[in-house]
Amino acid sequence: MSSNLNQDKNKLHYEKLYANYNIKNILHWINNLDQFLASATTTETSWFALYQRNFREKIKGKKVLEMGCGDCVNAAVMAALGAEVYANDIADSSGKIVEALNEAYKFEFPIRFVSGDFLENDLESKQFDFVVGKAFLHHLELPVEEQFLKETARLLKEDGEARFFEPAVNSKLLDEFRWYVPVKNRPSKFHKTDFAEWKKNDPHPDRSFSSSHFEKAGRKFFTEVEIIPVGTLERFSRFFKWGAQKNNFKKWALKTETKLPRIINKPLTRSQLIIYKKPIF
């Protein structure tokens, strides 16, 4: 599939997903921000990963660009924490969510929506303290990803930082096994017809998600690269039913797995936080 076709497929998928999105939950969460983050950053992999190392404190008063803002939950949380947020997405529906949020909540800095293909937006160089993406890069084909990382380096300040939370596939055996475990909106590979139909409509391209790939890709444009495994033990939470027991297990798992040696953590991890610093200009 060509990059243009994949981009069109992504746009159609996410326009439909975020059309007529109700911001009621987002408003509830940012009006109860401490409670929300206390839960999200201890039980959910993406929030646990992205908000590590005092991220919530670091972004206050800082200029942050989010790539692939999607439903705008993270953009709203960062803005409520006092960041000056620029939120970009290929889906115009995300822009409608931003408009509704700005009307309904008095942010210190109203969220600014950056519309359309990020690479076609003429943003000023070296202006952002942070560039973030929550499950964003893995939507891109590899040549396009390289363009995005190059653009990320251009937009960051010299002491800026890029953070990307992404899936990790460092074990082919585990990766194959996971397709047989059904999750929400994705059938098991045991059901060949249903799985094939899901795969046909899946907007993600077939590409590498390995930690080694993201490290090598980042070193083209950044002097410092760090990959932090997330989800080695948390991955087993899918065997629990939704509720307190599941959340308690996830909280224990995310905390405990940080103590595992890297020789175990890296090959078994489900996700990863990718940190790029010191852009090469």
N, C-alpha and C positions, 0 to 999 in steps of 0.2 A: 504494500500500500504506500503510495507517495505521501510526502509530508503534507501537501495541500489537502489530499483526500482525508488523511487522518485528522487534520485540523478542522475540516468541515464536519467530520463525524463527531469530534469532541464538542464543537460549538452547538450542534443540534441536540446532543445528549444533555448538555448542561443548561441550555436555554429552557428545555422542557423540565429539567429537574428543579430549577429555581424560579420558574414562572409562578406568579401569584403566591410567593413565599410569605408566610405569616411570621412577622417579627416578634410576636408575643413572647415566645420563649427567650429570645435574645434579650429583650427588655427586662424580663424577670431575672435573668442571670446577671446582667450588668448592674441591676439595682440591688443585687445581693452578691457583689463581686467577691468578697473575701470567702464567703461560704461556697460559692461556685468553684473558685480556684483551689480551695482546700480539698474539694472532692476530685475535681478534674485532674489536677496535677499529681494525685496520688493513686488514681485508679485507671486512668486512660492513657494508653501508650503515647499518643501524639502530644497531648498536653504535658505529660510527665517529661517527655523528651525535650520539647521546644522550650519549656520554661525552667529547665535546669540552670544552675549557676546564677541565681538571682536575676533571671531575665526580666521579671516583672518590675524590679527596682531599676534595672539598667535602662529601660526604654522610656521612663518618665521624662517628658520634655525633649525627647529625641525624635528625629525624623526617620520614620520606618516605612519601607516599601514592602507590601505583601504581594507576592506573585501567586496568582490563582486563588483569589480570595473566596470564591465559591459562594457559600451561604452567608459569608461575612461575619460569622460568629467570632472568629479570632480577631478580625479587624475591629469589631466593636469592643471586644475585651481590651485590646491594646489601646484603643482610643480612650476608653473609660479609665485606663490606668495612667492617662496623661500623655500618651505619645501622639505625635503629629503623623497620622497614618495616611499613606497613599495606597489605595487598594486597587489592584489590577485583576481583570478577568476577561477571558474571551467572550463570555456570555453577557449580553446587555441586561439580562435579568438580574445579575449581581448589582449592576448600577442602580436598578430600581430599589433593591434592598437598601443600598447605601442612602439613597434619597429618603426613604421611609425612616431609617434610623436617625438621620440628621434632623428630621422634622420632629421625631418623638422624644429625642434625648439631647440634653444640652452638654455636648462634649466640650472640653476646653479647646480642642482643635477639631472642627468638623472633619469627618472623613472625606478625603478626596478620591473620587473614582477615576482610574486611568483605564479608558475604554479600549477594547479590541486587542489585536495582536500586539503584545508587549514590544516586540522588536521594531514595530513601526511607529512607536511613540518617541518623540524627540525630547527626552528628558535631559536636564542639565547634568553634566559629569560631576562626580565627587560631591554629591549633595546629601547622601543618605548615611545615617549612622548604622542602620541595620537594613538588610534585605532578608526577608523570611519567606519560606514556602512550606505549607503543611500538606504533604502528599501531593507535590506538584511536579517535580522533575520526572517522575516515572511515567507521566503522561506524554512525554516528548520522545520522539525518535532521536537517536544519538547525535546526528549532525545538527539538529535543532537545539538539543540540549547544550551542545558546545557553544552555539551562538548565545544562548541565554546566560551561560556562565561567563562568557566574555563580556556581555552587557552588564552583568552583575558587578564584575570587577571595575568596569568603567564608572558605574553609578555610585559605588561606595567611596566614602572618605578614606584617607590613608589609614586611619585607625579604626575603620569600620569593620563590621562583622556580618557575614552571611550565615544563616542557619536554615537547614533544610531537613525536615523529617520525611523519611522515605522508607519504603519496604526494603528488606534485605534478603537476598538469596545467596547464601554462602555455602549451602549444602544442597546438591542436586537431589539427594535422596529425600530430605525433608521437604523440598519444594514439590517433588512429585507426590509425596504422601498427602500434602495439604489439599490437593485438588480433589481428593476422595472424601474429605470431611466437609459436609454441607454447611454453609453459613448463610446469613440473611441475603436474599436476592441472588445467591449463587448455588446451583444444584451440584450434587456430587458427580464426579467423573464416572461413577458406577452407572449413572443414568446417561448413557451416551448421547441420546437424541436431545435431551434437555440441556446437557452440558454444551453440545455443539451449537445449539441455538443461542445460549448465553454468550459463548465465546465469540460468535459472529457479531453480536451487538455490543461487546465489551469495547470501550473507547481506548483502552490501554494498548500500546504497541508491544510486540514481542521484542524484548531487548534485555540487556544485562541490568540486574539490580544489585550486583555484588559490591561489597565494601571496597574491594580493590579497584573496581571500575570508577567509583565516585572519587576515590583518592587520586587515581591517575588523571581523571578528567579535571579535577580541581587544581592540580599542580601546574597545569598549563597557564593559569591565570592568577594563582595565589601562592605566596611563599609559605604560609602556614595552613596545614590541613589536618583536621582531627575527625576521626570517626568513632562515635560512641554507640555500642550495641544497646538495643532496647527491645525487650520482649522475649528473651530466652526462656524464662520460666512463665511469664505472663501468657504466652501462647496457649498454655494448657487450660486457661480460663474458659475456653470455648466448650469444654466438656461439662461446665457447670450451668445450671439453669439461672436465668436472670433473677437477681435479688441480692440480698445482703451477703449471702455466702460467696457468691461470685465476686462481688466487690471487695470483700475481705481477702479473698485469695489473690486478686489482682494487686491490692495494696501490699500484701506480703511479698508477692512475686517480684514486683518492680523494685522494691527496696532491697530484697535479698540478692537479686541477680547482679546488682552493682558490685557485690563482693566476690563474684565468681572470677576466676582467672581468665584472662583474655583468650587463652588457648582453648577454653571451653565456650566462652561467651560469643566470640566472633562467628564460629561455624554454625552455632545453634540459634543465633538470634533471629527474630522475626522482622525487626525494624531497626532503624539506625538514625541517629542525629548526626548530620554532617555539618561541620563548622569550617568555614573558610575565612582566613584573615590575611592581612597585608597584601592587598591586590597588587599585581604586577602591571604597571602602567607603561 
